Amino acid sequence: MGDTLWGTPAIRAIKKSLPRVEIDLLLQPQWEGLFYGNSNIRRLIPYYPCWYRQIISLPRLLGTRYDHVLIFHANKDIRRILPWLRCSSIWSHQQTTNLPGVPLNQIVRFEKPIHGILRRIAMLEKIQIHSNGTHMDIFLNDDDRAEVLLFLKESRMTPKEFIYINIGGSIPQKQWPIEKCISLAKLVLQNTSLTIVLGGGPEDEGRADVIEKQLDRQRVTRAIHRSLRANCALIAQARMLITPDSGPMHIGFALKVPTIALFWATDSQGRNRNALNGPEYCGPIEIGKNLCVTLCGDFIDTKKEGDPEHLFQKSILVSDVWEKVLDFLKLKTE
């Protein structure tokens, strides 16, 4: 989800420089909801990793000759589609080991690691397009807003008076521990008048069950079965978002919702995270501290007695997150 949204600043820059240009976006269907209402895009073309489903997309691609093809993010399975594209030039920022079939002279290279958004913007220099900022775009409409207001009303909640806590994560090490989610939620409910929305995907239903049992259900609801689009509209109405570095984090950044982003450093097996996937290269970019703060450390305590201190990151404690919650609440009241 984040890799997909990282392309929106570049798409906006192209349309800003060339208002009459037509842009098609090839993407996996589960991310289409992020781009509904985006007037910078002419059409969304669904893309499927399986070869026999890729055939479905070919007629729509073969019917158009493109001036440029920009590969913002792709896996190796796209190599079956590339030879069929009718285009004057093709550019990528990914290496040939990740994307076979793209000539070396058509891969944008960087002397040092940079943020994913900046990698995509750098590709525009090859087609003489200037940057138009780094903020990501999600466009909501009146129907989206009406639907979420009804959902909140039925859940006995008020817009901007709840905290959205994302209890999910695309991989296990990105999931903040259940007991910490419970402790944080109790602090919110005991010390504020705010309510809580537990966000995530359908696979997080069990985690939501465990958390809800420990809380005042009159002030807590879950949003794990809502569509991607509906969850975007819900996050937009939150007082703040608390989330690991997963898709909802990027939604919060795009919608300018105050966001507390939690980045894990070491997983439960003691494996260190690749620094290139950390907050410096995948987190907020040019977002003020009034809208975002990041915490980086272990999600669980992996240190054993006698282990050298320098080998371990400090755990992200509930008290650390609660302190940031209070900071955001103070900013709101000042």
RACORMO-V204182 format. One record per pair of residues at least 6 apart in sequence whose ideal C-beta (glycine too) atoms are under 8 Angstrom apart, sorted by sequence separation. I is the first residue (numbers start at 1). J is the second residue. D is the distance in Angstrom with one decimal. If there is no record, write none. Layout:
I/J/D
I/J/D
This chain:
15/21/6.6
35/41/5.9
48/54/5.7
96/102/6.3
124/130/7.4
152/158/6.8
169/175/3.9
188/194/5.8
235/241/5.8
243/249/4.7
251/257/7.9
252/258/7.9
253/259/6.3
266/272/5.6
267/273/7.5
275/281/7.7
276/282/7.9
14/21/6.2
47/54/7.2
71/78/7.6
92/99/5.6
124/131/7.0
152/159/6.1
168/175/6.5
169/176/7.7
189/196/6.9
200/207/7.0
223/230/8.0
241/248/6.6
252/259/3.8
265/272/6.8
266/273/6.9
284/291/7.9
15/23/6.6
27/35/7.5
48/56/6.9
82/90/7.2
94/102/7.9
96/104/6.6
114/122/7.6
167/175/7.1
188/196/6.1
200/208/6.8
212/220/5.9
223/231/6.1
226/234/6.7
241/249/7.5
265/273/5.5
284/292/4.4
14/23/6.3
35/44/5.9
48/57/7.2
110/119/7.0
167/176/7.3
211/220/8.0
243/252/6.7
252/261/7.9
264/273/6.1
303/312/4.7
25/35/6.4
46/56/7.4
47/57/5.8
92/102/4.9
121/131/5.0
149/159/6.8
152/162/7.7
198/208/5.0
212/222/6.9
241/251/8.0
249/259/6.4
263/273/7.7
284/294/6.8
302/312/6.7
46/57/6.3
96/107/6.8
108/119/7.5
167/178/7.5
185/196/5.4
223/234/5.7
241/252/4.1
283/294/5.4
11/23/6.1
32/44/5.3
45/57/5.8
90/102/6.4
95/107/6.7
110/122/7.1
249/261/5.1
94/107/7.2
121/134/7.2
198/211/6.1
235/248/6.4
265/278/7.9
11/25/7.3
32/46/7.1
92/106/6.7
93/107/6.9
108/122/5.6
167/181/5.5
198/212/7.1
208/222/4.7
298/312/7.0
301/315/5.0
45/60/5.3
91/106/5.5
92/107/5.3
93/108/4.7
108/123/5.2
263/278/5.7
279/294/4.5
298/313/5.0
300/315/6.9
25/41/5.2
45/61/6.8
69/85/5.6
90/106/5.8
91/107/7.6
92/108/7.3
118/134/7.2
165/181/6.2
208/224/5.7
235/251/5.3
241/257/5.1
243/259/6.8
245/261/5.8
263/279/5.0
297/313/4.7
298/314/7.1
299/315/7.3
23/40/6.3
24/41/7.3
27/44/6.6
29/46/4.5
43/60/8.0
89/106/7.2
91/108/6.4
93/110/7.7
108/125/8.0
117/134/5.1
181/198/8.0
231/248/7.3
235/252/5.9
240/257/6.8
241/258/7.0
242/259/7.8
243/260/7.4
244/261/7.6
245/262/6.9
279/296/5.9
296/313/7.4
297/314/4.8
298/315/4.5
299/316/6.3
7/25/7.9
23/41/5.3
24/42/5.7
25/43/7.6
27/45/7.6
28/46/7.2
29/47/7.9
69/87/4.6
74/92/7.6
83/101/7.2
108/126/6.6
240/258/4.2
241/259/4.6
242/260/4.7
243/261/6.3
244/262/4.9
245/263/5.0
261/279/6.9
278/296/6.6
297/315/5.6
298/316/7.0
23/42/5.7
24/43/5.3
25/44/5.4
26/45/4.8
27/46/7.3
28/47/5.6
29/48/7.6
66/85/6.9
68/87/6.6
71/90/7.1
82/101/4.9
115/134/7.9
117/136/7.5
165/184/7.2
196/215/7.3
205/224/5.9
232/251/5.5
236/255/4.6
238/257/5.7
239/258/7.3
240/259/6.9
241/260/7.1
243/262/6.9
244/263/7.5
245/264/7.8
297/316/4.4
22/42/4.4
24/44/7.8
25/45/6.9
27/47/5.8
28/48/7.1
61/81/7.1
66/86/6.7
67/87/7.1
68/88/6.7
69/89/7.2
70/90/7.9
71/91/6.9
74/94/6.8
79/99/7.2
82/102/7.2
165/185/6.6
204/224/5.2
205/225/8.0
231/251/7.4
235/255/6.1
240/260/6.7
242/262/7.5
244/264/7.0
263/283/6.9
296/316/7.6
24/45/5.7
26/47/4.9
28/49/7.6
65/86/4.4
66/87/4.2
67/88/5.3
68/89/5.2
69/90/4.3
70/91/5.4
71/92/4.0
72/93/7.9
73/94/7.6
78/99/7.1
79/100/5.0
236/257/6.4
295/316/5.1
62/84/6.4
64/86/7.0
65/87/7.0
66/88/7.3
67/89/7.5
68/90/7.4
69/91/7.3
70/92/7.8
71/93/7.7
76/98/6.8
79/101/4.7
198/220/6.7
200/222/8.0
202/224/5.9
235/257/5.8
261/283/6.1
4/27/6.2
54/77/7.8
58/81/7.5
61/84/6.3
68/91/7.0
71/94/6.7
75/98/7.6
76/99/6.8
196/219/6.5
197/220/7.8
198/221/7.3
199/222/7.8
200/223/7.9
201/224/6.0
202/225/5.7
232/255/6.9
261/284/7.0
15/39/8.0
57/81/7.2
61/85/6.3
62/86/6.8
74/98/7.9
76/100/6.5
195/219/4.6
196/220/4.8
197/221/5.7
198/222/4.5
199/223/4.9
200/224/4.6
15/40/4.1
61/86/7.8
74/99/5.8
163/188/5.9
195/220/6.8
196/221/7.7
197/222/7.3
198/223/6.9
199/224/6.8
259/284/7.6
295/320/5.8
14/40/7.5
49/75/6.9
51/77/7.6
54/80/5.9
58/84/5.9
93/119/4.5
181/207/7.9
185/211/6.8
189/215/6.5
195/221/7.6
197/223/5.3
198/224/7.0
295/321/6.7
4/31/4.6
11/38/7.6
50/77/8.0
54/81/5.9
93/120/6.9
189/216/5.8
12/40/5.6
49/77/4.6
71/99/6.7
182/210/7.9
186/214/7.4
5/34/6.3
11/40/5.1
51/80/5.8
93/122/6.8
178/207/5.8
182/211/5.5
185/214/7.9
186/215/6.8
295/324/7.1
1/31/6.4
4/34/6.2
8/38/7.5
11/41/6.6
93/123/5.7
181/211/5.5
185/215/5.5
189/219/5.7
26/57/7.2
47/78/7.6
71/102/7.2
92/123/7.7
163/194/5.6
165/196/6.1
167/198/5.4
168/199/7.1
189/220/7.8
253/284/5.7
261/292/6.6
263/294/6.1
265/296/5.8
293/324/5.1
91/123/5.1
161/193/7.3
162/194/5.9
163/195/7.7
164/196/8.0
165/197/7.1
167/199/6.9
168/200/3.1
175/207/7.5
178/210/5.5
182/214/4.7
199/231/6.4
258/290/7.2
259/291/6.8
260/292/7.9
261/293/7.3
262/294/7.8
263/295/7.0
264/296/7.9
265/297/5.3
266/298/4.9
267/299/7.8
268/300/5.7
270/302/5.2
1/34/7.3
161/194/5.9
162/195/4.3
163/196/5.5
164/197/4.7
165/198/5.9
166/199/4.6
167/200/4.8
168/201/5.3
178/211/6.2
182/215/7.1
258/291/5.5
259/292/4.9
260/293/5.6
261/294/4.7
262/295/5.4
263/296/4.3
264/297/7.6
265/298/5.6
47/81/7.6
161/195/6.6
162/196/6.3
163/197/7.3
165/199/6.7
166/200/6.1
245/279/7.2
249/283/8.0
253/287/6.0
257/291/7.5
258/292/7.2
259/293/7.7
260/294/8.0
261/295/7.3
262/296/8.0
263/297/7.9
264/298/6.8
268/302/6.7
293/327/7.4
26/61/7.5
91/126/5.3
162/197/5.5
164/199/5.3
168/203/7.3
185/220/7.1
199/234/7.5
256/291/5.8
260/295/7.0
264/299/4.7
293/328/7.9
91/127/7.5
168/204/4.3
199/235/7.5
266/302/5.7
89/126/7.7
158/195/7.7
167/204/5.6
197/234/6.7
245/282/6.4
262/299/7.4
89/127/7.4
157/195/5.0
245/283/6.8
253/291/7.9
156/195/7.7
168/207/7.4
253/292/6.7
24/64/6.9
157/197/7.4
167/207/5.1
252/292/7.8
167/208/6.4
197/238/7.0
290/331/5.6
24/66/7.6
155/197/7.9
167/211/6.5
199/243/7.8
194/239/6.3
266/312/7.0
266/313/5.7
72/120/5.1
265/313/3.9
199/248/6.1
70/120/7.7
72/123/7.8
264/316/8.0
70/123/5.5
70/124/7.9
262/316/5.7
26/81/7.9
244/299/7.9
168/224/7.5
70/127/7.9
184/242/7.2
68/127/5.3
164/223/7.7
262/321/7.3
10/70/7.3
67/127/8.0
260/321/6.1
10/72/7.0
156/218/7.1
157/221/6.7
260/324/4.9
7/72/4.0
260/325/6.9
6/72/7.0
7/73/7.1
155/221/4.2
6/73/7.4
176/244/5.6
260/328/7.4
3/72/7.5
4/73/7.0
175/244/6.6
3/73/4.2
164/234/6.8
174/244/4.6
258/328/4.8
164/235/5.5
174/245/6.6
151/223/8.0
174/246/5.5
258/331/7.7
164/238/4.1
258/332/8.0
151/226/7.7
162/237/7.8
163/238/6.4
166/241/7.1
169/244/4.9
162/238/6.0
163/239/5.8
164/240/7.5
166/242/6.9
170/246/5.4
160/237/6.4
162/239/6.3
163/240/5.5
164/241/4.9
165/242/4.9
166/243/3.7
169/246/5.0
170/247/7.2
159/237/4.4
160/238/7.4
161/239/6.3
163/241/7.6
164/242/7.2
165/243/7.5
166/244/6.6
168/246/6.7
151/230/7.5
160/239/5.3
163/242/6.4
164/243/7.8
242/321/6.5
166/246/6.7
168/248/7.9
148/230/6.8
152/234/7.9
166/248/4.5
147/230/6.3
151/234/6.9
166/249/7.5
242/325/7.4
164/248/7.6
144/229/6.6
148/233/4.0
152/237/6.7
240/325/7.0
144/230/7.4
147/233/6.6
148/234/5.2
176/262/5.8
144/232/7.5
145/233/6.3
148/236/7.5
149/237/7.7
240/328/5.1
144/233/4.2
148/237/5.7
239/328/7.8
174/264/6.4
239/329/7.8
173/264/5.4
140/232/6.6
140/233/5.5
164/257/7.9
239/332/7.1
138/232/5.6
173/267/3.8
172/267/7.8
173/268/6.9
140/236/6.2
172/268/7.8
40/137/7.6
38/137/6.3
39/139/7.6
173/273/8.0
38/139/5.4
37/139/3.8
36/139/7.4
37/140/7.1
34/138/6.1
37/141/5.4
36/141/7.9
10/117/8.0
9/117/5.7
13/121/6.8
6/116/4.6
10/120/4.4
14/124/6.8
6/117/4.8
9/120/7.2
10/121/5.3
13/124/5.9
18/129/7.5
9/121/6.2
17/129/4.9
3/116/6.7
7/120/5.5
10/123/6.9
17/130/6.0
138/251/6.6
2/116/7.6
6/120/5.9
10/124/5.8
136/250/6.6
14/129/5.5
17/132/7.8
140/255/7.9
13/129/5.6
16/132/4.7
138/254/4.5
13/130/6.6
136/253/6.1
137/254/6.4
138/255/5.9
13/131/5.5
135/253/7.8
136/254/3.8
10/129/8.0
13/132/3.9
135/254/7.2
180/299/7.8
12/132/5.2
13/133/7.9
12/133/7.7
9/131/7.5
177/299/6.0
9/132/6.8
176/299/5.8
177/300/5.7
9/133/6.2
175/299/7.6
9/134/5.3
12/137/6.0
9/135/6.5
11/137/7.7
173/299/7.0
9/136/6.4
8/136/4.8
9/137/7.5
8/137/4.2
6/136/7.0
8/138/7.9
5/136/4.7
187/318/7.1
5/137/8.0
5/138/7.4
184/318/5.1
183/318/4.5
187/322/5.1
180/316/8.0
184/321/5.6
188/325/6.9
192/329/7.1
180/318/5.3
184/322/6.3
187/325/7.7
176/316/7.6
180/321/7.9
184/325/7.8
134/285/5.0
135/286/7.1
134/286/5.0
135/287/7.7
133/286/7.5
163/325/7.4
113/276/5.5
115/280/7.5
116/281/6.7
115/281/5.3
116/282/6.3
114/281/7.1
115/282/7.3
118/285/7.4
113/281/5.8
117/285/5.7
115/285/5.1
36/229/6.4
33/227/6.3
34/228/6.7
33/228/4.2
34/229/7.8
33/229/3.7
31/228/7.4
30/228/7.0
34/232/7.2
33/232/7.2
1/228/8.0
2/245/7.9
2/246/7.6
6/250/7.7
1/246/7.5
2/247/6.1
5/250/4.8
1/247/3.1
5/251/7.6
8/254/7.4
2/249/7.3
2/250/4.3
1/250/6.2
5/254/5.9
1/251/7.6
2/282/6.8
